[in-house]
Amino acid sequence: MRNTVLCCCLVITLQLFSVRGALFPSLKRPTLKSPWFCHDLDCPEFTVEEEDVAQDIELRSYPAAQWVSTNVTDARYDEASRSGFLKLYKYISGDNEGGKQIAMTAPVKVHVIPGASPEIKDQYKVSFFVPMSLQGSAPKPNDAEVYLVNTHVSKYFVYSYPGFTYESKVMDKLYTALEEMNKTDYQYDASNFYTASYDSPIRLINRHNEVWIPAV
C-alpha cells in the first residue's frame, strides 16, 4: 500500500512539473546553446558572465561569428529595421551566389549609432546571424548593399523585455537600462547600442526582445 501511494505521488509530481513547463515557458532557464527564446532557430552562442549586473540586466560574452548585414540611413528606427530586414530576407531566399536557400535565424540584430547632433543622421546596421552549418562559408550576396561580416569576441550588457517592440519602446527600454547601469560601477559605451528581436510578427505570446549595451 505504501509503495502504491509513493508511486502515485511521484506520477503527480512529474505531471505538475510538465504542466508548469507548458504554462510558464518564459521562466528563467540555464543558458544553453539555443535558449528558449530562439524558438528552435539557430542563434549565436553566448556565455552569461554575470546574471545580476542590475535589474533585468546580465553581462554576456559572445564568441566570434559570421553575420550578414546591410546599412540603412535616412530613416527612423522602425523604417530602417523593415528596410534592412527585407534586403536580408531576399539574400536568404536565394539572392546570393548559387541561389542558395538559407534558413532563417534569430535574432534580427540592429546596431544603432545615434547622430552626434540633430544635423547628423542616425546610422543603422541590420544583421541576420549566419546559420551554424554555414558559419565561415555563407554564399556571397548578389546585392552590393548586403555583405558578410565576421564579428570578434564581444561583451554586452543585455536588458531583456517581452512583447512587441518599436522605436519608442526601444528608446524607453534603453533609457531604463542606462539608468540601471549608472547605479553600478561597470564600464560601458553609451555612444551606440544594439537591439535584438527574436520573433516573427505573427507570434503573439512568449515574445522576447533585447537591448545590448557594449561593455568596455
C-alpha positions as a Markdown table, in Angstrom:
| # | Residue | x | y | z |
|---|---|---|---|---|
| 1 | Met | 0.0 | 0.0 | 0.0 |
| 2 | Arg | 2.8 | 2.4 | 0.9 |
| 3 | Asn | 4.6 | 1.7 | -2.3 |
| 4 | Thr | 1.4 | 2.4 | -4.3 |
| 5 | Val | 1.0 | 5.7 | -2.6 |
| 6 | Leu | 4.6 | 6.7 | -3.2 |
| 7 | Cys | 4.3 | 5.8 | -6.9 |
| 8 | Cys | 1.1 | 7.9 | -7.2 |
| 9 | Cys | 2.8 | 10.9 | -5.6 |
| 10 | Leu | 5.8 | 10.6 | -8.0 |
| 11 | Val | 3.5 | 10.5 | -11.0 |
| 12 | Ile | 1.5 | 13.5 | -9.8 |
| 13 | Thr | 4.8 | 15.4 | -9.1 |
| 14 | Leu | 6.1 | 14.7 | -12.6 |
| 15 | Gln | 2.8 | 15.8 | -14.1 |
| 16 | Leu | 2.9 | 19.0 | -12.2 |
| 17 | Phe | 6.4 | 19.8 | -13.5 |
| 18 | Ser | 5.3 | 19.0 | -17.0 |
| 19 | Val | 2.3 | 21.4 | -16.7 |
| 20 | Arg | 4.4 | 24.1 | -15.2 |
| 21 | Gly | 6.8 | 23.9 | -18.1 |
| 22 | Ala | 4.0 | 24.2 | -20.6 |
| 23 | Leu | 2.3 | 27.1 | -18.9 |
| 24 | Phe | 5.4 | 29.1 | -18.0 |
| 25 | Pro | 7.8 | 28.6 | -20.9 |
| 26 | Ser | 9.4 | 32.1 | -20.2 |
| 27 | Leu | 10.7 | 31.3 | -16.7 |
| 28 | Lys | 14.4 | 31.8 | -16.4 |
| 29 | Arg | 16.4 | 28.8 | -17.6 |
| 30 | Pro | 20.1 | 27.9 | -17.7 |
| 31 | Thr | 21.9 | 29.4 | -20.7 |
| 32 | Leu | 22.1 | 26.7 | -23.4 |
| 33 | Lys | 23.4 | 26.6 | -27.0 |
| 34 | Ser | 19.9 | 27.6 | -28.1 |
| 35 | Pro | 18.0 | 29.4 | -25.4 |
| 36 | Trp | 14.2 | 29.1 | -25.3 |
| 37 | Phe | 13.7 | 32.5 | -26.9 |
| 38 | Cys | 15.4 | 31.3 | -30.1 |
| 39 | His | 12.4 | 29.1 | -30.7 |
| 40 | Asp | 14.4 | 26.3 | -32.4 |
| 41 | Leu | 16.1 | 28.6 | -34.8 |
| 42 | Asp | 19.9 | 28.8 | -35.0 |
| 43 | Cys | 21.1 | 31.7 | -32.9 |
| 44 | Pro | 24.5 | 32.9 | -31.7 |
| 45 | Glu | 26.0 | 31.1 | -28.7 |
| 46 | Phe | 26.8 | 33.2 | -25.6 |
| 47 | Thr | 28.1 | 32.9 | -22.1 |
| 48 | Val | 26.4 | 34.7 | -19.2 |
| 49 | Glu | 29.3 | 36.0 | -17.2 |
| 50 | Glu | 27.1 | 37.8 | -14.6 |
| 51 | Glu | 23.4 | 37.4 | -14.2 |
| 52 | Asp | 22.6 | 40.2 | -11.9 |
| 53 | Val | 24.6 | 43.2 | -13.1 |
| 54 | Ala | 21.5 | 45.4 | -12.4 |
| 55 | Gln | 17.7 | 44.9 | -12.5 |
| 56 | Asp | 16.9 | 42.8 | -15.6 |
| 57 | Ile | 20.4 | 43.2 | -16.9 |
| 58 | Glu | 23.1 | 40.5 | -17.4 |
| 59 | Leu | 26.6 | 40.6 | -18.9 |
| 60 | Arg | 27.1 | 38.3 | -21.8 |
| 61 | Ser | 30.1 | 37.2 | -23.8 |
| 62 | Tyr | 29.7 | 36.3 | -27.5 |
| 63 | Pro | 32.3 | 34.4 | -29.5 |
| 64 | Ala | 33.4 | 35.4 | -33.0 |
| 65 | Ala | 30.8 | 34.7 | -35.5 |
| 66 | Gln | 29.6 | 35.4 | -39.1 |
| 67 | Trp | 26.6 | 37.6 | -39.8 |
| 68 | Val | 25.1 | 39.0 | -43.0 |
| 69 | Ser | 24.4 | 42.8 | -42.8 |
| 70 | Thr | 23.2 | 45.9 | -44.6 |
| 71 | Asn | 23.4 | 49.5 | -43.7 |
| 72 | Val | 20.5 | 51.9 | -43.6 |
| 73 | Thr | 20.5 | 55.7 | -43.3 |
| 74 | Asp | 17.9 | 58.4 | -44.0 |
| 75 | Ala | 15.3 | 56.6 | -41.9 |
| 76 | Arg | 14.0 | 56.2 | -38.4 |
| 77 | Tyr | 14.4 | 53.0 | -36.4 |
| 78 | Asp | 11.2 | 51.2 | -37.4 |
| 79 | Glu | 11.6 | 52.0 | -41.1 |
| 80 | Ala | 15.3 | 51.1 | -41.1 |
| 81 | Ser | 14.6 | 47.8 | -39.4 |
| 82 | Arg | 11.9 | 46.9 | -42.0 |
| 83 | Ser | 14.1 | 48.0 | -44.9 |
| 84 | Gly | 17.1 | 46.2 | -43.7 |
| 85 | Phe | 15.1 | 43.1 | -42.9 |
| 86 | Leu | 13.7 | 42.9 | -46.5 |
| 87 | Lys | 17.1 | 43.1 | -48.1 |
| 88 | Leu | 18.5 | 40.4 | -45.8 |
| 89 | Tyr | 15.4 | 38.2 | -46.3 |
| 90 | Lys | 16.0 | 38.4 | -50.1 |
| 91 | Tyr | 19.5 | 37.2 | -49.5 |
| 92 | Ile | 18.5 | 34.2 | -47.5 |
| 93 | Ser | 15.7 | 33.5 | -50.1 |
| 94 | Gly | 18.2 | 33.0 | -52.9 |
| 95 | Asp | 19.6 | 36.4 | -53.8 |
| 96 | Asn | 23.1 | 35.1 | -53.4 |
| 97 | Glu | 25.8 | 33.3 | -55.4 |
| 98 | Gly | 24.4 | 29.9 | -56.2 |
| 99 | Gly | 20.8 | 30.9 | -55.4 |
| 100 | Lys | 21.0 | 29.0 | -52.1 |
| 101 | Gln | 18.0 | 28.9 | -49.8 |
| 102 | Ile | 19.2 | 29.8 | -46.3 |
| 103 | Ala | 17.3 | 29.1 | -43.1 |
| 104 | Met | 16.0 | 32.0 | -41.0 |
| 105 | Thr | 17.9 | 32.5 | -37.8 |
| 106 | Ala | 17.5 | 34.7 | -34.7 |
| 107 | Pro | 17.8 | 37.4 | -33.7 |
| 108 | Val | 17.4 | 40.2 | -36.1 |
| 109 | Lys | 20.1 | 42.5 | -34.8 |
| 110 | Val | 20.1 | 46.2 | -35.3 |
| 111 | His | 23.2 | 48.3 | -34.5 |
| 112 | Val | 22.2 | 51.9 | -33.8 |
| 113 | Ile | 24.7 | 54.7 | -33.9 |
| 114 | Pro | 22.8 | 57.9 | -32.9 |
| 115 | Gly | 23.8 | 61.1 | -34.7 |
| 116 | Ala | 26.0 | 63.3 | -32.6 |
| 117 | Ser | 23.8 | 66.3 | -33.4 |
| 118 | Pro | 20.4 | 67.0 | -34.9 |
| 119 | Glu | 22.1 | 67.6 | -38.2 |
| 120 | Ile | 23.8 | 64.2 | -38.2 |
| 121 | Lys | 21.5 | 61.3 | -39.1 |
| 122 | Asp | 21.4 | 58.1 | -37.1 |
| 123 | Gln | 23.1 | 55.1 | -38.7 |
| 124 | Tyr | 21.7 | 51.6 | -38.6 |
| 125 | Lys | 23.2 | 48.2 | -39.5 |
| 126 | Val | 20.7 | 45.4 | -39.7 |
| 127 | Ser | 22.0 | 41.9 | -39.4 |
| 128 | Phe | 21.0 | 38.2 | -39.6 |
| 129 | Phe | 23.1 | 35.5 | -37.9 |
| 130 | Val | 24.5 | 33.1 | -40.4 |
| 131 | Pro | 23.3 | 29.5 | -39.6 |
| 132 | Met | 25.7 | 27.3 | -37.8 |
| 133 | Ser | 26.1 | 25.0 | -40.8 |
| 134 | Leu | 27.2 | 27.9 | -43.0 |
| 135 | Gln | 29.4 | 29.8 | -40.5 |
| 136 | Gly | 32.5 | 30.9 | -42.4 |
| 137 | Ser | 31.2 | 29.6 | -45.8 |
| 138 | Ala | 28.0 | 31.6 | -46.4 |
| 139 | Pro | 27.4 | 32.4 | -50.1 |
| 140 | Lys | 28.3 | 35.9 | -51.3 |
| 141 | Pro | 25.3 | 38.3 | -51.6 |
| 142 | Asn | 24.2 | 39.4 | -55.1 |
| 143 | Asp | 23.1 | 42.8 | -53.7 |
| 144 | Ala | 26.1 | 45.2 | -53.4 |
| 145 | Glu | 24.4 | 46.7 | -50.3 |
| 146 | Val | 24.4 | 43.4 | -48.5 |
| 147 | Tyr | 27.6 | 42.0 | -47.1 |
| 148 | Leu | 29.1 | 39.3 | -44.9 |
| 149 | Val | 30.8 | 40.3 | -41.7 |
| 150 | Asn | 32.9 | 38.4 | -39.2 |
| 151 | Thr | 32.5 | 39.8 | -35.6 |
| 152 | His | 35.1 | 39.5 | -32.9 |
| 153 | Val | 34.6 | 38.3 | -29.4 |
| 154 | Ser | 32.3 | 40.8 | -27.7 |
| 155 | Lys | 30.7 | 41.6 | -24.4 |
| 156 | Tyr | 27.4 | 43.3 | -23.9 |
| 157 | Phe | 25.2 | 44.3 | -21.0 |
| 158 | Val | 21.8 | 42.8 | -22.1 |
| 159 | Tyr | 18.4 | 44.2 | -21.0 |
| 160 | Ser | 15.6 | 41.8 | -21.9 |
| 161 | Tyr | 11.9 | 42.6 | -22.2 |
| 162 | Pro | 8.7 | 40.9 | -23.6 |
| 163 | Gly | 6.0 | 41.9 | -26.1 |
| 164 | Phe | 6.1 | 43.7 | -29.4 |
| 165 | Thr | 8.8 | 46.3 | -30.0 |
| 166 | Tyr | 9.1 | 49.5 | -31.9 |
| 167 | Glu | 11.1 | 52.7 | -31.8 |
| 168 | Ser | 9.5 | 54.5 | -28.8 |
| 169 | Lys | 9.6 | 51.3 | -26.7 |
| 170 | Val | 13.2 | 50.6 | -27.7 |
| 171 | Met | 14.2 | 54.1 | -26.5 |
| 172 | Asp | 12.3 | 53.7 | -23.3 |
| 173 | Lys | 14.0 | 50.4 | -22.6 |
| 174 | Leu | 17.4 | 51.8 | -23.5 |
| 175 | Tyr | 17.0 | 54.7 | -21.1 |
| 176 | Thr | 15.8 | 52.3 | -18.4 |
| 177 | Ala | 18.9 | 50.1 | -18.9 |
| 178 | Leu | 21.2 | 53.1 | -18.9 |
| 179 | Glu | 19.7 | 54.4 | -15.6 |
| 180 | Glu | 20.2 | 51.0 | -14.1 |
| 181 | Met | 23.8 | 50.8 | -15.4 |
| 182 | Asn | 24.5 | 54.2 | -13.9 |
| 183 | Lys | 23.8 | 52.7 | -10.5 |
| 184 | Thr | 26.7 | 50.3 | -10.9 |
| 185 | Asp | 30.5 | 50.6 | -11.3 |
| 186 | Tyr | 30.6 | 48.7 | -14.6 |
| 187 | Gln | 32.1 | 50.5 | -17.6 |
| 188 | Tyr | 30.1 | 50.6 | -20.8 |
| 189 | Asp | 30.0 | 52.5 | -24.2 |
| 190 | Ala | 26.9 | 54.7 | -24.3 |
| 191 | Ser | 27.7 | 56.1 | -27.8 |
| 192 | Asn | 25.9 | 53.2 | -29.5 |
| 193 | Phe | 23.7 | 50.3 | -28.8 |
| 194 | Tyr | 22.1 | 47.2 | -30.4 |
| 195 | Thr | 18.6 | 45.7 | -30.5 |
| 196 | Ala | 17.9 | 42.0 | -30.8 |
| 197 | Ser | 14.4 | 40.8 | -31.9 |
| 198 | Tyr | 13.8 | 37.1 | -31.8 |
| 199 | Asp | 10.2 | 36.7 | -33.0 |
| 200 | Ser | 8.2 | 36.9 | -36.2 |
| 201 | Pro | 5.3 | 39.4 | -36.3 |
| 202 | Ile | 2.8 | 36.5 | -36.1 |
| 203 | Arg | 4.0 | 35.3 | -32.7 |
| 204 | Leu | 1.6 | 36.7 | -30.2 |
| 205 | Ile | 2.9 | 35.3 | -26.9 |
| 206 | Asn | 6.3 | 34.5 | -25.3 |
| 207 | Arg | 7.9 | 37.3 | -27.3 |
| 208 | His | 11.5 | 38.2 | -26.4 |
| 209 | Asn | 13.5 | 41.4 | -27.2 |
| 210 | Glu | 16.8 | 42.7 | -26.0 |
| 211 | Val | 18.8 | 45.9 | -25.9 |
| 212 | Trp | 22.6 | 45.4 | -25.9 |
| 213 | Ile | 25.0 | 48.0 | -24.5 |
| 214 | Pro | 28.6 | 47.4 | -25.4 |
| 215 | Ala | 30.8 | 46.6 | -22.4 |
| 216 | Val | 34.2 | 48.4 | -22.1 |
